[in-house]
Amino acid sequence: MNGRKRLALIVLLAASFTLAVDFSILNVALPTIGADVGFTLENLQWIATAFALCAAGLTLLFGRIADLAGRRRLFLLGMALLGISSLAGGLAADPALLLVARVGQGVATAIVVPAALALLLDAFPEGPLRDKALGLNGSLMAAGFTTGAILGGLLTDLLSWRWAFFINVPVAIAVLLIAPVVLAESKPATKARLDVPGAITVTLGLLALVFSLTNAAEHSWTDPFTLGSLAAAIVLFAVFTAVENRATSPLVPLGILKRSSIAWGNIAGILAFVTETSLVFLLTLYLQQVLGYTPLAAGLSFAVLGLGTVLGGILGPKVIGKLGSKKAIVYGFIIQAIAAGSLVLLSGDPASIALLLIATFVGGVANLVVIVGFMVTATSGLSDTEQGLATGLATMSQQIGITMGIPIMSAIFTAQLLTFDSNSSAAVLSSVSTAITVNAALCLASALAVAMFLRTRKPAPTI
């Protein structure tokens, strides 16, 4: 890797990491933001939801637009939007402007992340070097979610929640100054037309799906808005399938999903992000409601998990080189399941923090091996015209997984908590343990499904 490639990699990774941090950086600061800006308690969730809806719902669309208009051009546009939106959010004095800023950050994420991944794949040909780059990208994306919780607590306690927005501005400016020099424009040689009906139906379908999951966590799975938006998502996806089967230039050529590597690679990616991000949420409840930690102390407790994810990103390419991406995913899920399952032994004893730190470190390493395996599996062996689509699908899987995990596990936690007469620490501990058991079982089920159904090419022999 020469100096130019190394600098290009740093720019792309910095952008992806910054946007991953944005998913969680405001979580611990929500009560403070609500008091300062004027959100009512029941509407605080929209600060996070407005971002997640756009980030997950628009990713596939902008991945395809980047193929048509140029990936570097879209990357720079997205970073500019991130800087402007973050500045507006930091200066916001009323709920409306803050929500507009969060929508802007979500749209910027949907633009930048698939474009950055496509540029990374274009810069590094298939092989060990690309696997290493994907490993670093995956580790920083996953570590960004953990880092966001830690950084949000630090900034809120030491400065102000507004710096959770302002911190993005210098990053965006630096990327905008350096990226045009080190990144070459990238787009397929054959220009295709944008499938507008497909883009509209799949985007609305994704928005409806994410909204239904978010609403289920806030209210219940039987809430009319949850059921209505879930039904709308099913209908829109059915319409999208019909549109794609008839389109001359489909947004998603459905034949690509018949490839085992694309379909099961992305399923593995969604499940990897669902299980790990939701585990962070459950353990945050445990640390604060059972052990009595402050939000900042709870966030700092996940620093060990962050170290595990970084190590997993480094080890991931090596594991894939030895075993292949399929076995890396399967073994990674199994180890993650064991680490998560051990957390059902947590108790109200302060000494339980030792088990939590060890288990989250091991689980973080395993989870990142899975994520690197998913990225390699879902983006390899494709033509240039399919690369943007594949990266858009892979990025969408990341965003959907991050967005879905917390609502699913929150609903399980809440359902168990309602069986108790009070929200005592014992009730919270029991509810967290139930959800963690489901989390571990989901990891094992994922390992089994990938082992049975994923078909990949044999890894090239290493010298």
Disulfide bonds with the S-S distance in Angstrom:
none
